[in-house]
């Protein structure tokens, strides 16, 4: 029962992913859910799977009749409804119907492969050929470690991208002003390089909250982002939090970038943006995520970069998330949900701005086109050709991981 109930709960915002963080659950959706849930559970406990199916279908139909805005905000509802319908039919011995519902779940985006592997409600279907085909289809979407393993190698001889990443000098007037205004020297402290990285990360995590549903402000620099959050008592999305941390590091003389981490699935619009900072003592870019106050180490405690994390996710080697990683000082993050699930999904390919400086993503008259480099694995790509120019940006494609993560100035 626990598995089916868990799946049923997923149709509401109550159990939605902690990473998308919807600000509120729709009152209309929640009211409909609670009324249906009790009837469903009563039938389920009594093993009245026909009535349970009826309640699931009623809720599905009610959801379809809700405003388009609600349906857009909860795209997983239909897929999870079909999954639950498959479960109750499997429990009732209706194999053909259960498999048809499961196929509909897959077609509508259901991707919880791990749950499907262990869900005992589906045990009666596991020897069916059609079940195995659907299971593999869902694995191709939802087994993120498996997807990474199949991503293919990088090509260090790829020379398609001639541009070099650039970084802002800490003596730039806006960075000097920012450093003084927020007393960043005191924030960073007098410890070694790594301790200052962590102190500045924690400061940004505290000074700006995360709200994945917020609109990006017009001016995208640390001062304006902090100011608007205070003025409007609001948060910003992960991209803007990473921007604040990048500006913070560069105001302190540390070279830094924002890194957009992307899933393979073109229908999945949930990506994540972190910050990396160049460590002279470690001679590499270090992973720093202000949204979750997160950094990653190996089993020996050595801080890791993006590619090291990605490689260990592929091979299954141990990864350690810092104990105080959390969302908005409310929800603790674990290695399992942050790395094994969320970042495993979002490390299929990545991109970075070529210029790493104040207001680089603030658009306006006279601003140059934003230049972005995409690092793709294997033969995967999301653009046609090696370079695409649009009205707002120039996008480059590369497979050369060494060039992409080169030491600043090299």
Secondary structure, 3 states (H helix, E strand, C coil): CHHHHHHHHCCCHHHCCCCCCCCCCCHHHHHHHHHHHHHHHHHHHCCCHHHHHHHHHHHHHHHHCCCHHHHHHCCCHHHHHHHHHHHHHHHCCCHHHHHHHHHHHHHCCCCCHHHHHHCHHHHHHCCCHHHHHHHHHHHHHHCHHHHHHCCCCCCCCCCCCCCCCEECCCCCHHHHHHHHHCCHHHHHCCCCHHHHHHHHHHHHHHHCCECCCCCCCCCCCHHHHHHHHHHHCCCECHHHHHHHHHHHHHHCCCCEEEEEEECCCCCCCCCEEEEEEEECCCCEEEEEECCCCECEECCCCCECCHHHHHHHHHHCCCCEECCCCEECCCEECCHHHHHHHHHHHCCCEEEEECEECCCCCCCCCCCCCEEEEEECCCCCCCCCCCEEECCCEEEEEECCHHHHCCCCCC
